[in-house]
Amino acid sequence: MEFRRPVPTDGEAILNALPNPVLLVAPDGRIVDANIAAESFFEISTQFLRRQSLKELVPFGSPLLALIEQVRASGSPVNEYKVDLGTPRIGGDRQVDLHVAPLTERPGHIVVMLQERTIADKMDRQLTHRSAARSVIALAAMLAHEIKNPLSGIRGAAQLLEQQASSEDRLLTRLICDEADRIVTLVDRMEVFGDDRPVARGPV
């Protein structure tokens, strides 16, 4: 049997024409209404959304919940930008701008509109992360080079001193060599960040 949506009222038709998800949240946090774009964003039908509390749909401790309380207390609209509403069910990276306002005709009710960040914003974030990763790789390579060079000189000088040192002093020169080797081992671990070879993967 084919499912047919009920014919929307003029108000519902206007809301459904908006490309951005819109929610109406009751004083108890329950979702009273939602448009088609909200269905698509949360991947849930309007009928199911109306049975949900908003806190069940957003990440734990989401800034959106605090923002709604702020608007409810002040009676003034508030905007918040670059808020992540991603969850395992709808996807882990759902950056949105939030536009939250009171519905004056229904005291305590709050209108929430979500505006997803553009593809360009997501690409810019990815490029920023990659740039940061490249910076870590370059820093690791530079530190490895700058630290290993003087260590080689220190170790070589300690070995020369060891040839002419007394038995007691040889303990000290040996300690210098051992500690230099230990630092080289630590630096070698840092150089893993600069290893461009493919990662060896296997079942675990």
ChimeraX commands (.cxc) that place a marker at each C-alpha (Angstrom):
marker #1 position 0.00,0.00,0.00 radius 0.5
marker #1 position 1.42,3.38,-0.99 radius 0.5
marker #1 position 2.02,5.84,1.88 radius 0.5
marker #1 position 0.61,9.30,1.27 radius 0.5
marker #1 position 1.54,12.36,3.28 radius 0.5
marker #1 position -1.44,14.36,4.58 radius 0.5
marker #1 position -2.02,17.59,2.66 radius 0.5
marker #1 position 0.00,20.27,4.52 radius 0.5
marker #1 position -1.47,23.54,5.73 radius 0.5
marker #1 position -0.10,26.81,4.32 radius 0.5
marker #1 position 2.22,27.15,7.33 radius 0.5
marker #1 position 3.50,23.60,6.96 radius 0.5
marker #1 position 3.99,24.10,3.22 radius 0.5
marker #1 position 6.12,27.19,3.87 radius 0.5
marker #1 position 8.24,25.34,6.45 radius 0.5
marker #1 position 8.67,22.35,4.15 radius 0.5
marker #1 position 9.79,24.65,1.33 radius 0.5
marker #1 position 12.76,25.81,3.44 radius 0.5
marker #1 position 16.01,23.99,2.62 radius 0.5
marker #1 position 17.20,24.21,6.23 radius 0.5
marker #1 position 16.05,21.89,9.05 radius 0.5
marker #1 position 13.58,23.60,11.41 radius 0.5
marker #1 position 12.38,22.24,14.77 radius 0.5
marker #1 position 9.81,23.48,17.26 radius 0.5
marker #1 position 10.84,22.51,20.81 radius 0.5
marker #1 position 8.36,22.44,23.72 radius 0.5
marker #1 position 9.19,23.68,27.25 radius 0.5
marker #1 position 9.91,20.11,28.35 radius 0.5
marker #1 position 12.44,19.64,25.53 radius 0.5
marker #1 position 10.14,17.49,23.41 radius 0.5
marker #1 position 10.03,18.14,19.65 radius 0.5
marker #1 position 6.57,19.40,18.74 radius 0.5
marker #1 position 7.04,19.84,15.01 radius 0.5
marker #1 position 9.66,19.59,12.27 radius 0.5
marker #1 position 9.91,20.21,8.55 radius 0.5
marker #1 position 10.98,17.82,5.79 radius 0.5
marker #1 position 14.57,19.13,5.84 radius 0.5
marker #1 position 14.76,18.14,9.54 radius 0.5
marker #1 position 13.58,14.64,8.62 radius 0.5
marker #1 position 16.41,14.41,6.13 radius 0.5
marker #1 position 19.02,15.79,8.55 radius 0.5
marker #1 position 18.15,13.48,11.45 radius 0.5
marker #1 position 17.11,10.61,9.15 radius 0.5
marker #1 position 13.85,10.19,11.07 radius 0.5
marker #1 position 10.25,10.80,10.00 radius 0.5
marker #1 position 8.32,13.74,11.41 radius 0.5
marker #1 position 5.95,11.36,13.19 radius 0.5
marker #1 position 8.90,9.79,15.03 radius 0.5
marker #1 position 10.57,13.16,15.68 radius 0.5
marker #1 position 7.43,14.35,17.45 radius 0.5
marker #1 position 7.84,11.52,19.96 radius 0.5
marker #1 position 11.48,12.39,20.70 radius 0.5
marker #1 position 13.18,14.69,23.18 radius 0.5
marker #1 position 15.77,16.89,21.49 radius 0.5
marker #1 position 18.53,15.72,23.86 radius 0.5
marker #1 position 18.04,12.19,22.50 radius 0.5
marker #1 position 18.97,13.36,18.98 radius 0.5
marker #1 position 22.03,15.55,19.64 radius 0.5
marker #1 position 25.41,14.68,21.20 radius 0.5
marker #1 position 25.63,14.53,24.99 radius 0.5
marker #1 position 26.22,18.00,26.42 radius 0.5
marker #1 position 25.56,19.68,23.06 radius 0.5
marker #1 position 25.75,23.52,23.13 radius 0.5
marker #1 position 22.34,23.53,21.43 radius 0.5
marker #1 position 20.60,22.49,24.66 radius 0.5
marker #1 position 22.21,25.30,26.66 radius 0.5
marker #1 position 21.42,27.73,23.85 radius 0.5
marker #1 position 17.72,26.84,23.99 radius 0.5
marker #1 position 17.63,27.47,27.75 radius 0.5
marker #1 position 19.39,30.79,27.22 radius 0.5
marker #1 position 16.81,31.89,24.64 radius 0.5
marker #1 position 13.96,30.69,26.83 radius 0.5
marker #1 position 15.29,32.73,29.78 radius 0.5
marker #1 position 16.12,35.90,27.84 radius 0.5
marker #1 position 13.27,35.87,25.34 radius 0.5
marker #1 position 15.71,36.96,22.62 radius 0.5
marker #1 position 16.99,35.07,19.57 radius 0.5
marker #1 position 20.59,33.81,19.59 radius 0.5
marker #1 position 22.90,32.52,16.87 radius 0.5
marker #1 position 25.80,30.12,17.33 radius 0.5
marker #1 position 28.23,29.07,14.63 radius 0.5
marker #1 position 30.19,25.92,13.79 radius 0.5
marker #1 position 28.47,23.57,16.25 radius 0.5
marker #1 position 28.96,19.83,15.69 radius 0.5
marker #1 position 25.69,17.87,15.93 radius 0.5
marker #1 position 27.20,14.66,14.57 radius 0.5
marker #1 position 26.22,11.36,16.17 radius 0.5
marker #1 position 26.97,7.76,15.20 radius 0.5
marker #1 position 23.49,7.45,13.69 radius 0.5
marker #1 position 23.57,10.50,11.37 radius 0.5
marker #1 position 27.34,10.75,10.86 radius 0.5
marker #1 position 30.26,12.01,12.88 radius 0.5
marker #1 position 30.87,15.35,11.17 radius 0.5
marker #1 position 27.73,17.49,10.95 radius 0.5
marker #1 position 28.87,21.06,11.50 radius 0.5
marker #1 position 25.96,23.52,11.56 radius 0.5
marker #1 position 25.16,27.14,12.34 radius 0.5
marker #1 position 22.35,27.42,14.89 radius 0.5
marker #1 position 19.60,30.04,14.81 radius 0.5
marker #1 position 17.43,29.79,17.93 radius 0.5
marker #1 position 14.44,32.05,18.67 radius 0.5
marker #1 position 11.41,32.10,20.98 radius 0.5
marker #1 position 7.95,31.55,19.52 radius 0.5
marker #1 position 6.06,34.46,21.07 radius 0.5
marker #1 position 2.63,33.00,20.24 radius 0.5
marker #1 position 3.42,29.89,22.33 radius 0.5
marker #1 position 5.25,30.77,25.56 radius 0.5
marker #1 position 8.18,28.49,26.35 radius 0.5
marker #1 position 8.34,27.08,22.83 radius 0.5
marker #1 position 11.57,27.56,20.89 radius 0.5
marker #1 position 12.20,27.49,17.13 radius 0.5
marker #1 position 15.54,26.01,16.10 radius 0.5
marker #1 position 16.88,26.32,12.57 radius 0.5
marker #1 position 20.02,24.44,11.52 radius 0.5
marker #1 position 22.16,25.61,8.65 radius 0.5
marker #1 position 24.72,23.03,7.53 radius 0.5
marker #1 position 28.21,24.27,6.82 radius 0.5
marker #1 position 29.09,24.26,3.14 radius 0.5
marker #1 position 31.26,21.70,1.41 radius 0.5
marker #1 position 33.89,24.45,1.08 radius 0.5
marker #1 position 33.98,24.84,4.87 radius 0.5
marker #1 position 34.44,21.09,5.31 radius 0.5
marker #1 position 37.26,21.04,2.76 radius 0.5
marker #1 position 38.91,23.99,4.49 radius 0.5
marker #1 position 38.78,22.11,7.83 radius 0.5
marker #1 position 40.31,19.03,6.23 radius 0.5
marker #1 position 43.09,21.10,4.66 radius 0.5
marker #1 position 43.77,22.74,8.02 radius 0.5
marker #1 position 44.09,19.32,9.68 radius 0.5
marker #1 position 46.42,18.13,6.91 radius 0.5
marker #1 position 48.52,21.28,7.22 radius 0.5
marker #1 position 48.82,20.71,10.97 radius 0.5
marker #1 position 49.86,17.10,10.37 radius 0.5
marker #1 position 52.51,18.23,7.89 radius 0.5
marker #1 position 53.78,20.74,10.46 radius 0.5
marker #1 position 54.16,17.97,13.06 radius 0.5
marker #1 position 56.06,15.83,10.54 radius 0.5
marker #1 position 58.38,18.71,9.62 radius 0.5
marker #1 position 58.96,19.58,13.29 radius 0.5
marker #1 position 59.78,15.96,14.15 radius 0.5
marker #1 position 62.27,15.72,11.27 radius 0.5
marker #1 position 63.94,19.02,12.20 radius 0.5
marker #1 position 64.23,18.11,15.90 radius 0.5
marker #1 position 65.65,14.69,15.06 radius 0.5
marker #1 position 68.34,16.28,12.89 radius 0.5
marker #1 position 69.20,19.10,15.30 radius 0.5
marker #1 position 69.39,16.83,18.35 radius 0.5
marker #1 position 71.30,13.94,16.78 radius 0.5
marker #1 position 74.13,16.10,15.45 radius 0.5
marker #1 position 75.36,17.50,18.81 radius 0.5
marker #1 position 74.76,14.13,20.48 radius 0.5
marker #1 position 77.22,12.53,18.06 radius 0.5
marker #1 position 79.82,15.12,19.07 radius 0.5
marker #1 position 79.12,14.61,22.78 radius 0.5
marker #1 position 79.39,10.84,22.48 radius 0.5
marker #1 position 82.61,11.07,20.44 radius 0.5
marker #1 position 84.19,13.42,22.96 radius 0.5
marker #1 position 83.20,11.10,25.83 radius 0.5
marker #1 position 84.83,8.16,24.05 radius 0.5
marker #1 position 88.08,10.15,23.59 radius 0.5
marker #1 position 88.09,11.12,27.26 radius 0.5
marker #1 position 87.46,7.49,28.23 radius 0.5
marker #1 position 90.80,6.45,26.67 radius 0.5
marker #1 position 92.76,8.65,29.09 radius 0.5
marker #1 position 90.45,8.56,32.11 radius 0.5
marker #1 position 90.93,6.73,35.38 radius 0.5
marker #1 position 88.71,3.79,36.22 radius 0.5
marker #1 position 86.43,6.06,38.31 radius 0.5
marker #1 position 86.18,8.65,35.54 radius 0.5
marker #1 position 85.44,5.94,32.97 radius 0.5
marker #1 position 82.18,5.30,34.83 radius 0.5
marker #1 position 81.23,8.91,34.12 radius 0.5
marker #1 position 82.24,8.81,30.45 radius 0.5
marker #1 position 80.32,5.55,30.06 radius 0.5
marker #1 position 77.28,7.23,31.63 radius 0.5
marker #1 position 77.55,10.08,29.10 radius 0.5
marker #1 position 77.63,7.60,26.20 radius 0.5
marker #1 position 74.71,5.57,27.57 radius 0.5
marker #1 position 72.53,8.65,28.11 radius 0.5
marker #1 position 73.40,9.95,24.63 radius 0.5
marker #1 position 72.31,6.61,23.17 radius 0.5
marker #1 position 69.09,6.76,25.16 radius 0.5
marker #1 position 68.27,10.21,23.74 radius 0.5
marker #1 position 69.02,8.98,20.20 radius 0.5
marker #1 position 66.54,6.13,20.74 radius 0.5
marker #1 position 63.86,8.60,21.84 radius 0.5
marker #1 position 64.54,10.80,18.80 radius 0.5
marker #1 position 64.27,7.76,16.52 radius 0.5
marker #1 position 60.77,7.23,17.89 radius 0.5
marker #1 position 59.89,10.83,16.97 radius 0.5
marker #1 position 61.02,10.20,13.39 radius 0.5
marker #1 position 58.10,7.79,12.99 radius 0.5
marker #1 position 55.95,10.92,12.43 radius 0.5
marker #1 position 57.97,11.64,9.30 radius 0.5
marker #1 position 57.76,8.12,7.90 radius 0.5
marker #1 position 55.91,8.37,4.58 radius 0.5
marker #1 position 55.82,4.62,3.94 radius 0.5
marker #1 position 52.35,3.00,3.80 radius 0.5
marker #1 position 51.10,1.73,7.13 radius 0.5
marker #1 position 51.30,-2.06,7.44 radius 0.5
marker #1 position 47.77,-3.22,8.23 radius 0.5
marker #1 position 46.64,-6.62,9.44 radius 0.5
marker #1 position 43.84,-8.33,11.34 radius 0.5
marker #1 position 43.84,-7.85,15.14 radius 0.5
marker link #1:1,2 radius 0.2
marker link #1:2,3 radius 0.2
marker link #1:3,4 radius 0.2
marker link #1:4,5 radius 0.2
marker link #1:5,6 radius 0.2
marker link #1:6,7 radius 0.2
marker link #1:7,8 radius 0.2
marker link #1:8,9 radius 0.2
marker link #1:9,10 radius 0.2
marker link #1:10,11 radius 0.2
marker link #1:11,12 radius 0.2
marker link #1:12,13 radius 0.2
marker link #1:13,14 radius 0.2
marker link #1:14,15 radius 0.2
marker link #1:15,16 radius 0.2
marker link #1:16,17 radius 0.2
marker link #1:17,18 radius 0.2
marker link #1:18,19 radius 0.2
marker link #1:19,20 radius 0.2
marker link #1:20,21 radius 0.2
marker link #1:21,22 radius 0.2
marker link #1:22,23 radius 0.2
marker link #1:23,24 radius 0.2
marker link #1:24,25 radius 0.2
marker link #1:25,26 radius 0.2
marker link #1:26,27 radius 0.2
marker link #1:27,28 radius 0.2
marker link #1:28,29 radius 0.2
marker link #1:29,30 radius 0.2
marker link #1:30,31 radius 0.2
marker link #1:31,32 radius 0.2
marker link #1:32,33 radius 0.2
marker link #1:33,34 radius 0.2
marker link #1:34,35 radius 0.2
marker link #1:35,36 radius 0.2
marker link #1:36,37 radius 0.2
marker link #1:37,38 radius 0.2
marker link #1:38,39 radius 0.2
marker link #1:39,40 radius 0.2
marker link #1:40,41 radius 0.2
marker link #1:41,42 radius 0.2
marker link #1:42,43 radius 0.2
marker link #1:43,44 radius 0.2
marker link #1:44,45 radius 0.2
marker link #1:45,46 radius 0.2
marker link #1:46,47 radius 0.2
marker link #1:47,48 radius 0.2
marker link #1:48,49 radius 0.2
marker link #1:49,50 radius 0.2
marker link #1:50,51 radius 0.2
marker link #1:51,52 radius 0.2
marker link #1:52,53 radius 0.2
marker link #1:53,54 radius 0.2
marker link #1:54,55 radius 0.2
marker link #1:55,56 radius 0.2
marker link #1:56,57 radius 0.2
marker link #1:57,58 radius 0.2
marker link #1:58,59 radius 0.2
marker link #1:59,60 radius 0.2
marker link #1:60,61 radius 0.2
marker link #1:61,62 radius 0.2
marker link #1:62,63 radius 0.2
marker link #1:63,64 radius 0.2
marker link #1:64,65 radius 0.2
marker link #1:65,66 radius 0.2
marker link #1:66,67 radius 0.2
marker link #1:67,68 radius 0.2
marker link #1:68,69 radius 0.2
marker link #1:69,70 radius 0.2
marker link #1:70,71 radius 0.2
marker link #1:71,72 radius 0.2
marker link #1:72,73 radius 0.2
marker link #1:73,74 radius 0.2
marker link #1:74,75 radius 0.2
marker link #1:75,76 radius 0.2
marker link #1:76,77 radius 0.2
marker link #1:77,78 radius 0.2
marker link #1:78,79 radius 0.2
marker link #1:79,80 radius 0.2
marker link #1:80,81 radius 0.2
marker link #1:81,82 radius 0.2
marker link #1:82,83 radius 0.2
marker link #1:83,84 radius 0.2
marker link #1:84,85 radius 0.2
marker link #1:85,86 radius 0.2
marker link #1:86,87 radius 0.2
marker link #1:87,88 radius 0.2
marker link #1:88,89 radius 0.2
marker link #1:89,90 radius 0.2
marker link #1:90,91 radius 0.2
marker link #1:91,92 radius 0.2
marker link #1:92,93 radius 0.2
marker link #1:93,94 radius 0.2
marker link #1:94,95 radius 0.2
marker link #1:95,96 radius 0.2
marker link #1:96,97 radius 0.2
marker link #1:97,98 radius 0.2
marker link #1:98,99 radius 0.2
marker link #1:99,100 radius 0.2
marker link #1:100,101 radius 0.2
marker link #1:101,102 radius 0.2
marker link #1:102,103 radius 0.2
marker link #1:103,104 radius 0.2
marker link #1:104,105 radius 0.2
marker link #1:105,106 radius 0.2
marker link #1:106,107 radius 0.2
marker link #1:107,108 radius 0.2
marker link #1:108,109 radius 0.2
marker link #1:109,110 radius 0.2
marker link #1:110,111 radius 0.2
marker link #1:111,112 radius 0.2
marker link #1:112,113 radius 0.2
marker link #1:113,114 radius 0.2
marker link #1:114,115 radius 0.2
marker link #1:115,116 radius 0.2
marker link #1:116,117 radius 0.2
marker link #1:117,118 radius 0.2
marker link #1:118,119 radius 0.2
marker link #1:119,120 radius 0.2
marker link #1:120,121 radius 0.2
marker link #1:121,122 radius 0.2
marker link #1:122,123 radius 0.2
marker link #1:123,124 radius 0.2
marker link #1:124,125 radius 0.2
marker link #1:125,126 radius 0.2
marker link #1:126,127 radius 0.2
marker link #1:127,128 radius 0.2
marker link #1:128,129 radius 0.2
marker link #1:129,130 radius 0.2
marker link #1:130,131 radius 0.2
marker link #1:131,132 radius 0.2
marker link #1:132,133 radius 0.2
marker link #1:133,134 radius 0.2
marker link #1:134,135 radius 0.2
marker link #1:135,136 radius 0.2
marker link #1:136,137 radius 0.2
marker link #1:137,138 radius 0.2
marker link #1:138,139 radius 0.2
marker link #1:139,140 radius 0.2
marker link #1:140,141 radius 0.2
marker link #1:141,142 radius 0.2
marker link #1:142,143 radius 0.2
marker link #1:143,144 radius 0.2
marker link #1:144,145 radius 0.2
marker link #1:145,146 radius 0.2
marker link #1:146,147 radius 0.2
marker link #1:147,148 radius 0.2
marker link #1:148,149 radius 0.2
marker link #1:149,150 radius 0.2
marker link #1:150,151 radius 0.2
marker link #1:151,152 radius 0.2
marker link #1:152,153 radius 0.2
marker link #1:153,154 radius 0.2
marker link #1:154,155 radius 0.2
marker link #1:155,156 radius 0.2
marker link #1:156,157 radius 0.2
marker link #1:157,158 radius 0.2
marker link #1:158,159 radius 0.2
marker link #1:159,160 radius 0.2
marker link #1:160,161 radius 0.2
marker link #1:161,162 radius 0.2
marker link #1:162,163 radius 0.2
marker link #1:163,164 radius 0.2
marker link #1:164,165 radius 0.2
marker link #1:165,166 radius 0.2
marker link #1:166,167 radius 0.2
marker link #1:167,168 radius 0.2
marker link #1:168,169 radius 0.2
marker link #1:169,170 radius 0.2
marker link #1:170,171 radius 0.2
marker link #1:171,172 radius 0.2
marker link #1:172,173 radius 0.2
marker link #1:173,174 radius 0.2
marker link #1:174,175 radius 0.2
marker link #1:175,176 radius 0.2
marker link #1:176,177 radius 0.2
marker link #1:177,178 radius 0.2
marker link #1:178,179 radius 0.2
marker link #1:179,180 radius 0.2
marker link #1:180,181 radius 0.2
marker link #1:181,182 radius 0.2
marker link #1:182,183 radius 0.2
marker link #1:183,184 radius 0.2
marker link #1:184,185 radius 0.2
marker link #1:185,186 radius 0.2
marker link #1:186,187 radius 0.2
marker link #1:187,188 radius 0.2
marker link #1:188,189 radius 0.2
marker link #1:189,190 radius 0.2
marker link #1:190,191 radius 0.2
marker link #1:191,192 radius 0.2
marker link #1:192,193 radius 0.2
marker link #1:193,194 radius 0.2
marker link #1:194,195 radius 0.2
marker link #1:195,196 radius 0.2
marker link #1:196,197 radius 0.2
marker link #1:197,198 radius 0.2
marker link #1:198,199 radius 0.2
marker link #1:199,200 radius 0.2
marker link #1:200,201 radius 0.2
marker link #1:201,202 radius 0.2
marker link #1:202,203 radius 0.2
marker link #1:203,204 radius 0.2
view
